[in-house]
Amino acid sequence: MNGTIISIAGYIPFMKKNLCFTLPFLFACLYSFGLPVNGIIKSDKGEVLSFASIVVKGLSAGTTANNEGRYVLNLPDGKYTLQCMHVGYKMVEKQISISGTGIQVDFVLPQQELTLKEVVIGSNTEDPAYEIMRHAIKMRPVYKDQVDAFECQVYIKGQLRLKDFPKTIFGQKVAFDDGDTGKNKMIYLSETIAKYYFQKPNKEKAVVTSTRVSGSAESFGFSNPKFLTFYDNNIQISNVLNPRGFISPVADNALNFYQYKYLGSFTENGRLINKIKVIPRRAYEPLFSGEINIVENEWRIHSVNLLLTKSSQMELADSLHIEHLYVPVTNDVWMIHSQVLYPSVKMFGFDATGSFVSVYTNYNLEPKFDKKFFNNIVIKYDSGSNKMPRQYWDTVRPVPLLNDELLDYVKKDSIEIVRRDPRYLDSIDRRRNRITVGGLLVFGQTFTRQSKKSSFSYPPLIDIANFNTVEGFNLNMNVTYSRRFAEAKSVSFTPTVRYGFTNRHFNTDLSGRYTFGKKHTNVIALSGGKRVFQLNNEAPVHPFVNTYNTLFFGDNYMKIYEAWFGRMDYTRGIGDGFTIKASVSYQDRIPLENTDNTFWGKSKNLTRRTPNYPVELTTSNFPRHQALLTSFTVSYRPGTKYIQLPERKINLGSKYPLFSISYAKGLNGIAGSDIDFDRWKFSIKDDINAKLSGIFSYHFSLGGFLNSRKVELPDYQHFNGNQLLTATEYLNSFQLSPYYARSTTARLYGTLNIEHHFNGFLTNKIPLIKKLNIYLVAGANAFVVDKSNYYYEVFAGIENILKIIRVDYIRGYGDRGFYDYGIRIGFRGVTGN
């Protein structure tokens, strides 16, 4: 969960060897060997106080209670003062003495009694909350940057529970491996312990020493190295929830977005704490509601109890309840002690709730870091971090498990052992591997064999059976076999058989892919045989859409040829944001002509049929020829961050652009090759998060031919056009441009694709639209070769319709002025956004 930090101290021998080198770490080690202090925390009305905080006064040690108000804290022999706190309740202190045995210490917290200030009543009287919040807003940057560096120990426990779920979804029966048909069940439970390190301005790192996921021994729990802080102007919780982020109640411009109401004050440790009600000024803005407590005179945050809902422009989740509690680490420095997130999701008949509790302890505000300590690894999992036994967790867990959580571990860990039995896995596969109508027609389907770590998949009918004017009705049948091995290795093979019923051509080819690499992903791909290619090998025309347009409107946009071919690609990640790719391919290209005039539309539209070559470029098809082509590409994204797992790295991306440069050489005279050219391309692309204003995306490229002595039509620089209703890849195509009219072999060309996703900015002011979470999008696409060959288009549209649909209105212009206008419909995950 983005914005949630998980982590904790580690295995005791590890701690003894690596962590006990400063006084705070010495205390941490002593507490690991200490005696248990445990108890239950309730309100004065007998209600259990879930996730109440317990800290040791004068030390940074502490813990958090579980959902049932139970806590446990290990302390060595000695005398201590325990402070028990919960948002909305009065803090209670108890002095304890430990000598040789553990003790039980229960707490009863009275409701916080608020004292109201005397306020002069009048029509122009301002609520005293505003003066308090102005002070807090003024002090926000001070507390945000107060600490230059720190390190701490973090523990997180996350769990999700289903309250209800449908019997079927998309025609598939909903079933769980545990065989339990009850509606109320735990679907996820994990714990993680790590050390979190920070240094200004934005260096951070988490080292995970132990992690555990119920029923999945090989998995790793949540360990995001960044926790939420309301001292940020804009709080980025998760792009899934809202990529714009949410405005803090103490942001510099918070008074423009929030109303405040003074609820009263209370005293804690000699400090006066003001309780302020936070009220959004407008619905459907990225705003919190709830309460925030501010320390008088210091104007720092004491605690928060805030809520996000659908009216906060949240996606996916229905609500997210956030509780924060800060505690003094020194006389003038307060740090977060506990964070609890309560998500609630209702979708497609599923009703789920959860809690993710993080406990931050053992702060060291003067850590000493080596110069190379902070690098591109932001989360590192120690070897064996997910192999710790149950007995280890029973000794280090600061938040006691609930009874049903204990049972979940036992039950799912037992089921996991059963799952290793091939007979059990095969029985599960037999239930899952059922042919569905949706899979046959639209989505395709995958059949797994878990015992062999393998799968077979096939495409849907709309990708298999199609029509074009060259082959007539045709079948393009393939199946992919995949198998996973240890150490992130996998292999796949895809045989393809294609037959055209009119030209009676039979084509078949085989492709294979081998993925490997411990630290970075490497891929070797081989393919060969006889295949039908589009003239633009990037295949901008989808066969199914081309089938519809050709049969009913006469537009046979897809231009194809056959080729005997062989190809080899090698892609290697080399770290630090670099990736290289080399390829060599050979094609014996065979031109094809139209053979089928089948047409089901209005007869007048039949004249729109064109030959099987781009009539805008040439008056005849290309001759049969051979082409041997090599290419090399280097991609670099500076500042790339990684998660380091014991056996591999996961690329997290970067805030910087992706730079790519490629060179392709047509080799003449080798293996009968007829082509002879040198082609280059440089590109840069990025997504810039403007937070409240949305996301700005761009893709810029320059390229051309250094040598164009012999260039056949398939080797031209084709600008990915689109003359169909469905949108093509947004940042790599031109939605109204013809497919081949402006293809070129010029020495220099340039392209630019830009678009801005407003993500609710502006539309949150429009009734009905704001409730549907429909967003605006706008931008432009352009390419230029010279003053007689250029094209640009501008567009505006709406997206996030039913979460996946986007509709754009586009106007195109070229070297002869206005070209055309039209509508394009796209789908998230299919066309790039």
C-alpha positions, 0 to 999 in steps of 0.5 A: 500500500503506497504511503504505508511503511512497514517494518521492524527489528529483526532476528535476534542474532542479526540484531546483536551483530549489526544493530547494537552499535549505538545506545538506542540500538542497545536498548532495542536489543535489551527489550528484545530479551526483556520480560513481557508487560501485557494487558488490555485497554478499554474505555471507562464505558468498558469498550475495547480501544483498538490500536491504542498506543503505549509508550515508555516515558523518557524512552522511544520504546513503545507498542500498539494494541491490537483490534481487541485492545490487547498489547504486549511490551518487552522490558528488562528489569527496572522501573518505568512509567507507561503512558497509554494514549488513544485519539479522543481519550485522556492519556493515562500514566502508570508506574511499574516495576519489573523484577524477574517476571512479566506483569499484567498492566491494564488501562482504562481511558476516560473520554477526553473532557474538553474545555471550551474557550470563552467566545464573544458571540456576534455576527462577525465572530470568527471561530477560534479554530481559525486562529489556531490553524493559521498558527499550525499552517505557519509552523508546517514547514518548520516541523516538516524539515525539523529533523535532518536525519533519523532511523527507527524500527517499524512493525506493520500488520495488515489484514483484509476481510471479506464481509460479503462476496458474489457467487459468480463474477464474469461468469466464473464461480467465486471459490476459495482454496480453503473450502470455506463457503462462509461470507465472512473470511480473512483474505489477507494477513501479513506482518513485516519488521524493518529498519527505516532510514531517512536523510534530508532532503529525500533520501530513504531506505528500508531494510526488511529483516523479517516478513510473513504472509499467511498461507504464502511462505514465499511471499513478502509483506508490505514494506513501502519505505515512506509513511504519511505525514500531514506536514506535506502540503499534498499527501500522496497515499496511492495513485490507485486511490487518487493520483492528484493526492489529497490536501493536508488540513495544515497545507499552505492553502488549506484555508481555501479548502477547509472550514474549521470548528473549535471543539475544545481543549484538553491537557496532556503532560502539561501541554494544552491540546486543541481539538479542531473539527476539519470540514471540506468547503466543497464536496468532490475535492481531494479533502479530508474530514474529521478531527485534528489535534494541535498543541497550543503555543507549539502549534504542532500536530498531536494526532489526527482522526481523518476520513476520505470517502468517494466525495473526496474523489477517491477511486477504488476504495469507498472509504479510508479512515486514518489515525495518527499519533505523534509522541515526543522523542526529545523535548522539542521533536515529536515523531509519529508513533502509530499509524492506522489505516482502515480501508473499505472497498465495495466492488462487483458484489465484494465487500471488504474491510481491513486495517493496516497498523504501523508502529514506529519505535526506537528513534535515533535522530543522530544516525551516522550513514556511510556516503554510499548507504543511500543508493537506488535500493529503497527497500531491501529484503534480507536473505531469509527474511520470509523464512522466520519460524513461528516461534520467532514471530511470537517473541518479536511481534509488538502487536498481539494477534487476534484469535482469528488471525492466529487461526488464519496462520495455522489454517492457511499454512496447513493448506499451503502444505497440502497445496504442494501435493500435485494431486491437490493442485491438479484438483484445483486446476480442474475446477478453475480450468473451465471454458467460459463464453467470455474466454472463448469470444472476447478475453481468451483463456489460460489453463494452469498446471500448478504442480508443473508451474506451467500454463497454456493460453489461447486468444479469443475468437475475435483474434482468431477469425477475421477477414481481409481482402488478401486472404478473405476469411482467415484463421490465425490460431496459436497457443502459448505454453509457459513454464516457470522455474526457480530463480525468476526463470521462465520459458514460453513457446507459441506455435502459430498456424494461419490459413486464408480461405480465399488465397489458400495460403498456409503459414506457420511459425514458432516463437520462444522466449526465455526470461532469466536473471537474479538482479535484473531481468534478461530476455532472449526471444527467438522466432521463425517460420512463415508469417503474415506481416503488416506493412508497418511491422508495428501492426497499427491496424487491429484485425478485428476492427479491420474486418468490420470496416472492410466488410461493412464500409469498404475500408481495407486499411490493413496492408499485408505481406508474407515472409519467410523469416527468422528473428533473435532479440536479446534484452538485458537490464544492467542496473542503474536505470540502463537497459540494452536491446540487440536484435537481428532479423531476416525476411524473405518478403513476398508481396500479396494482392487482393483476392476477395471482394466480399462486401456486406455494406452499401454498394456505393462504399465498395469503391473505397476499396484500395489495392494491397499497397499504400496508394499514397506512396506508390503506384504498385506493390513492392517486388519480392526481396530479402532483408537482413536487419540488425538493430541496437537500442540503449534506454536509460532512466536516471534515478531509477529506484529498486526493491531488492529481493533476495533473488531479484530486483524490482524496478520501481521507476523514477521521477526522471524521463526515460531516454532511448537511442536506437540504431538500425542497419540494413545489411546489403549483400549478406545472405542475399539481402537487398536492402541498404540503409542506416536509420536512427532514433532518439526519444524521451518520454515521461509522466509528470505528476502535477498533483492537484492539477493532474498528470502531464505526459509527453513523448518526443522523438527525433530520427531519420536515415543517415543512408537510404540507398535501398529502402523498401516499403516495410523499412520506411519510417511509418508514423502510426496513424489511425483511421478507425473509431477505436483509439490506438496507443495514445503517446505513440500514434496519431489518431486521425492521420492516414497510416502510410500517406506521410511515411518517409525516408528523410534524413530528419523527422520529429514527433511529439505527443502530449496529453494532460490528464486532469484527474478530476481537476475542473470536473469536480465542479460540475454536477453529476459529472463529479459524482461519476468521477469522469475526468477531462483529458486534452493534448496534441500530437504532431510530426514534421518531416519538412514544410511539405510533409507535416501533420498535427492534431489537437484533442479534448475528451473525457475518461474514466467512464466506467473506470476504463473508457475514454472518448476524444474529439480530435481535429487534424491539420496538415501541410494543406491546412485542415485535414479532418475531425473525428471521435476516438474511443479507447480502453484503459490497459488496451490503448495506453492509459 
